[in-house]
Amino acid sequence: MDLRFTSGQVAFRDEVRTWLAENIPDEPLPSMDTPEGFEAHRQWERVLFDARWSVVNWPEAYGGREVGLVEWLLFEEEYYRSGAPGRVNTNGITLLGPTLFAFGTQDQRDRLLPAMASGDEIWAQGWSEPDSGSDLASIATKAVRDGDHFVLDGQKTWCSRGAWADWLFCIVRTDPESERHRGLSYLLVPAESPGLERRTVGRLDGEPAFAELFFDGCRVHESNLLGGEGQGWSVAMATTSSERGLNLRAPGRFLAAAARLADLYHRVSAEHDVDPGILDQVVRARIAADAYRWQTYAAAARLQAGGDLGASSSMMKVFWSELDVELHATALRLLGSHGELAADDAVDGGSWMAGYLFALAGPIYAGTNEIQRNIIAERVLGLPRK
């Protein structure tokens, strides 16, 4: 692997940096987990799309620039470095989008991808159920075929962006006699479908970041079946590879957080005595962020050469989720009692406590880290299942 960027990649990075400096909002947008903030972030997605920055590695026909994964990673680094608004449609763009390219029909791609890229249609993930979290094979929500429709009955929970999203991508059981991963199908469901009720669920900070979904005779047309009927497991595994590995948490996020942490250390240590051990933690956090960066570039090179992530996506998920917790925990240790404040007039606007509360969920969603370590043990280390 050549760790040097080409002249074209350097020029691309410079173009991204210039555009962001000239176009990011002067004031932070409201939280995307509020109705007004959700719509403000949707409008920002349109700004990115109109300038062809929302999905840089997608084909031009769908609003992208058709660049490689390395360029996408460079875009993400510059995006986070600039402090630009969070992306409200990551469920769609980074999770469902690659799955549509791999398994979708031409009609599905043409119908769904442009609206996804522009933010006109925001997506939520409808996978987890009250009795089915990391163990996706235990999903119980039923979808019974009725002519050219599927009739859905069941419940989903912890649906990120589910409160106000326009569409949901769900795993359902289309064969009621099947067990485990057999008989599952992958359906794309309009959020305003009759027979679908949404109820908001508050996060640790009180914001309604999630939703519960209740299906009661909800009818979904067969044209919204992604992959073949009964093939939902293999389609879902493609999505989880994106969720755990390359796409969901690009290294730019952690490089920016590590830089902010170093800046915080310099500000605090200039005015107060600081435990010398905290400096070691700050340095280690930066080293870990750099390590994750190069691991991700290596994964991108492997994908561009025609390979796949395989179980390495589980290794990446464990690494970035635990790094996120450690970055924010170090900041809170540095701030002492001031770190407990989350108000706008707190240090850095209370972002460290807010970020810590968010980071705590990382080792749980996208498959718990305990599950990921089991996968690593079996598929990477070759250890026995029991």
C-alpha positions in Angstrom: 0.0 0.0 0.0 1.4 3.4 -1.0 0.8 5.9 1.8 1.4 8.9 -0.4 -1.6 10.8 -1.9 -1.6 11.4 -5.7 -1.5 15.0 -7.0 -5.1 14.6 -8.0 -6.1 13.5 -4.5 -4.2 16.5 -3.0 -6.0 18.8 -5.4 -9.4 17.2 -4.5 -8.7 17.7 -0.8 -7.8 21.4 -1.4 -11.0 21.9 -3.4 -13.1 20.4 -0.5 -11.3 22.6 2.1 -11.9 25.7 0.1 -15.6 25.0 -0.5 -16.3 24.2 3.1 -14.5 27.3 4.3 -16.8 29.4 2.0 -20.1 27.6 2.6 -20.5 26.1 6.1 -23.1 28.0 8.2 -21.8 30.7 10.4 -23.8 29.5 13.4 -24.3 25.8 14.5 -27.5 24.2 13.4 -30.1 23.1 16.0 -29.8 19.5 17.1 -30.9 17.2 14.3 -32.8 15.2 16.9 -35.4 18.0 17.2 -38.1 18.8 14.5 -36.6 22.1 13.6 -33.0 20.8 13.6 -34.0 17.8 11.5 -35.4 20.1 8.8 -32.4 22.5 9.0 -30.0 19.6 8.5 -32.2 18.4 5.6 -31.7 21.8 3.9 -28.0 21.5 4.5 -28.0 18.2 2.7 -29.5 20.0 -0.3 -26.7 22.6 -0.2 -24.2 19.7 -0.3 -26.0 17.9 -3.1 -26.3 21.0 -5.3 -22.6 21.4 -5.1 -22.1 17.7 -5.7 -20.5 17.1 -2.3 -23.2 15.0 -0.6 -22.1 11.6 -2.1 -18.7 12.2 -3.7 -17.9 8.5 -4.4 -21.3 7.8 -6.1 -21.8 7.8 -9.8 -22.5 11.2 -11.4 -26.0 10.0 -12.5 -27.0 10.0 -8.8 -25.4 13.3 -7.8 -21.9 12.1 -7.0 -18.4 12.9 -8.4 -17.5 9.2 -9.1 -14.3 9.5 -7.1 -12.7 6.6 -5.2 -12.9 5.6 -1.6 -9.6 7.4 -0.8 -11.1 10.7 -2.0 -14.2 10.0 0.0 -12.1 9.5 3.1 -10.2 12.8 2.4 -13.6 14.5 2.0 -14.6 13.2 5.4 -11.4 14.3 7.0 -11.9 17.9 5.7 -15.6 17.8 6.6 -15.0 17.0 10.2 -11.9 19.3 10.5 -14.0 22.2 9.3 -16.7 21.8 11.9 -19.5 21.4 9.3 -23.0 20.3 10.4 -23.6 16.6 11.2 -25.1 14.5 8.4 -28.7 13.7 9.0 -29.0 11.0 6.3 -26.1 8.7 7.2 -28.4 5.8 7.6 -29.4 6.2 3.9 -26.1 7.4 2.3 -23.6 5.3 4.2 -25.6 2.2 5.1 -28.5 1.6 2.6 -26.9 3.4 -0.3 -24.1 0.8 -0.8 -26.6 -2.0 -0.3 -28.8 -0.6 -3.0 -25.8 -0.5 -5.4 -25.1 -4.1 -4.6 -28.6 -5.6 -4.5 -31.1 -3.0 -5.8 -32.8 -3.2 -9.2 -32.2 -0.4 -11.7 -35.7 0.9 -10.9 -35.0 1.0 -7.2 -31.7 2.8 -7.7 -33.2 5.4 -10.1 -36.2 5.9 -7.8 -34.5 6.1 -4.4 -30.8 7.2 -4.7 -31.2 10.8 -6.1 -33.7 11.7 -3.3 -31.5 10.1 -0.8 -28.4 12.0 -1.9 -30.3 15.3 -1.9 -31.9 14.9 1.5 -35.4 15.0 0.0 -35.9 11.6 1.6 -34.3 10.7 4.9 -33.9 7.1 6.0 -34.2 5.3 9.3 -33.0 1.8 10.2 -35.8 -0.6 11.4 -33.9 -3.7 12.5 -33.9 -4.0 16.3 -36.9 -5.4 18.1 -37.7 -5.7 21.8 -36.4 -9.3 21.8 -33.9 -9.0 19.0 -30.9 -6.7 19.1 -27.5 -7.9 18.1 -29.0 -11.3 17.4 -30.7 -10.3 14.1 -31.5 -13.8 13.2 -34.2 -13.8 15.9 -36.3 -11.1 14.2 -40.0 -11.8 14.6 -41.8 -9.0 12.7 -43.9 -10.8 10.1 -44.5 -9.9 6.5 -47.1 -12.0 4.8 -47.5 -11.9 1.0 -50.9 -10.8 -0.2 -50.8 -10.5 -4.0 -48.3 -7.9 -5.0 -48.0 -6.6 -1.4 -46.5 -7.7 1.9 -48.6 -7.2 5.0 -46.4 -6.3 8.0 -47.2 -7.0 11.7 -44.8 -6.5 14.6 -42.7 -4.0 16.4 -39.3 -2.4 15.9 -37.4 -0.3 18.4 -34.3 2.0 18.8 -34.8 3.3 15.2 -32.2 6.0 14.7 -33.8 9.0 12.9 -37.1 7.1 13.1 -39.0 10.0 14.6 -39.1 12.1 11.4 -37.6 10.0 8.6 -39.4 9.6 5.3 -38.4 5.9 4.7 -37.4 2.9 6.7 -35.2 -0.1 5.7 -36.4 -3.1 7.7 -35.6 -6.8 8.1 -38.8 -8.9 8.4 -39.7 -12.6 8.5 -41.5 -13.5 5.3 -41.5 -17.3 6.0 -43.4 -17.8 9.3 -42.2 -21.5 9.5 -38.5 -20.5 9.2 -36.0 -20.3 12.0 -33.1 -18.0 12.6 -31.6 -16.4 9.4 -33.7 -18.4 7.0 -36.9 -16.8 5.7 -35.9 -13.2 6.3 -36.4 -10.5 3.7 -35.3 -6.9 3.4 -38.1 -4.3 2.8 -38.1 -0.6 2.2 -41.1 1.0 3.9 -42.5 4.5 3.4 -42.8 6.0 6.9 -46.2 7.4 6.3 -47.7 4.0 5.3 -51.2 3.2 6.7 -50.9 0.7 9.5 -47.5 2.1 10.7 -47.4 4.0 14.0 -44.3 5.8 15.2 -43.6 6.8 18.8 -40.5 8.8 19.8 -38.0 7.4 22.3 -35.8 9.8 24.3 -32.0 9.5 24.4 -29.9 9.9 27.6 -29.9 13.7 27.0 -33.7 13.7 26.6 -33.8 14.4 22.9 -36.2 12.2 20.8 -33.4 10.6 18.8 -35.1 7.2 18.3 -38.5 5.8 17.6 -40.5 2.7 18.2 -42.4 1.4 15.1 -45.6 -0.6 15.4 -46.8 -2.4 12.3 -50.5 -3.4 12.2 -51.5 -4.6 8.8 -49.1 -2.2 7.1 -49.0 -2.9 3.3 -45.8 -2.6 1.4 -45.6 -3.1 -2.4 -43.3 -5.9 -3.6 -41.3 -3.3 -5.7 -39.8 -2.3 -2.3 -38.3 -5.7 -1.7 -34.5 -5.4 -1.8 -32.9 -8.6 -2.9 -35.0 -11.7 -3.4 -37.7 -12.9 -1.0 -36.1 -14.9 1.7 -32.7 -13.4 0.9 -32.8 -10.7 3.6 -29.9 -12.2 5.7 -27.3 -11.9 2.9 -28.5 -8.4 2.0 -28.4 -7.4 5.7 -24.9 -8.7 6.1 -23.8 -6.3 3.3 -25.3 -3.4 5.3 -23.7 -4.5 8.6 -20.3 -4.6 6.9 -20.8 -0.9 6.0 -22.2 -0.1 9.4 -19.4 -1.7 11.4 -16.5 -0.9 9.2 -15.6 1.7 6.7 -18.7 3.8 6.2 -20.5 4.6 9.4 -17.5 6.2 11.3 -14.9 7.6 9.0 -11.6 8.4 10.7 -12.0 12.1 10.1 -14.5 12.2 13.0 -11.9 10.9 15.4 -9.0 12.9 14.0 -11.0 16.1 14.6 -12.0 15.0 18.1 -8.3 14.2 18.9 -7.3 17.6 17.7 -10.0 19.3 19.8 -8.9 17.2 22.8 -5.3 18.4 22.4 -6.5 22.0 22.1 -8.5 21.6 25.3 -5.5 20.2 27.1 -3.4 23.2 26.1 -6.1 25.6 27.3 -6.7 23.9 30.6 -3.0 23.2 31.4 -2.2 26.9 30.7 -4.4 27.9 33.7 -4.4 25.0 36.0 -2.2 22.1 37.2 -3.1 19.0 35.4 -2.4 15.4 36.3 0.6 14.4 34.2 -1.1 11.1 33.3 -3.8 12.9 31.4 -1.2 14.2 28.8 -0.3 10.6 28.2 -4.0 9.8 27.5 -4.3 12.8 25.2 -1.3 11.6 23.2 -2.5 8.0 23.1 -5.9 9.2 21.8 -4.2 11.0 18.9 -2.0 7.9 18.1 -5.1 5.7 18.1 -7.0 8.1 15.8 -4.0 8.0 13.4 -3.9 4.3 13.6 -7.6 4.0 12.8 -7.0 6.4 9.9 -4.4 4.2 8.2 -6.3 1.0 9.0 -9.3 2.6 7.1 -7.2 3.6 4.1 -5.8 0.1 4.0 -9.4 -1.2 4.0 -10.3 1.2 1.2 -7.4 0.0 -0.9 -8.5 -3.6 -0.3 -12.1 -2.8 -1.4 -10.9 -0.9 -4.5 -8.8 -3.9 -5.4 -11.9 -6.1 -5.4 -11.6 -7.5 -1.9 -14.0 -7.3 0.9 -13.8 -6.3 4.6 -14.9 -9.7 6.0 -14.4 -10.0 9.8 -12.1 -7.0 9.7 -15.2 -4.8 9.8 -15.8 -6.2 13.3 -12.3 -5.3 14.4 -12.8 -1.8 13.1 -16.1 -1.4 14.9 -14.6 -2.4 18.2 -11.7 0.0 17.7 -13.6 3.1 16.7 -16.4 2.7 19.2 -14.0 2.3 22.2 -11.8 5.1 20.9 -14.8 7.4 20.8 -15.6 6.6 24.5 -11.9 7.1 25.5 -11.6 10.4 23.7 -14.5 11.9 25.5 -13.8 10.3 28.8 -10.3 11.9 28.7 -11.8 15.3 28.1 -14.1 14.9 31.1 -11.2 13.8 33.3 -9.3 16.9 32.2 -12.3 19.2 32.9 -13.1 17.7 36.3 -16.4 18.9 37.7 -16.8 21.4 34.8 -17.1 18.4 32.4 -20.4 17.5 33.9 -22.0 20.6 32.5 -23.8 20.4 29.2 -25.3 23.9 28.9 -24.4 26.2 26.0 -22.3 28.4 28.3 -20.2 25.4 29.6 -16.7 24.8 28.3 -16.9 24.2 24.5 -20.7 24.5 24.7 -21.0 21.3 26.8 -20.0 19.3 23.7 -17.7 16.9 25.6 -20.4 15.7 28.0 -22.9 15.4 25.1 -20.3 13.6 23.0 -19.6 11.2 25.9 -23.2 10.3 26.3 -23.5 9.6 22.6 -20.2 7.6 22.5 -21.4 5.3 25.3 -23.9 3.8 22.8 -21.2 3.0 20.3 -20.1 -0.4 21.8 -23.8 -1.4 21.7 -25.3 -0.4 18.4 -24.2 -2.0 15.1 -23.8 -5.2 17.0 -22.5 -5.2 20.5 -18.7 -5.3 21.0 -19.1 -8.6 22.8 -20.7 -10.1 19.6 -17.9 -8.5 17.5 -15.2 -10.0 19.7 -16.8 -13.4 19.2 -16.7 -12.9 15.4 -13.1 -11.9 15.6 -12.2 -14.9 17.8 -13.9 -17.4 15.4 -13.2 -15.9 12.0 -9.8 -14.1 12.5 -8.2 -16.1 15.3 -9.8 -19.5 14.3 -10.9 -20.2 17.9 -13.7 -22.8 18.5 -17.3 -21.6 18.7 -17.6 -23.1 22.2 
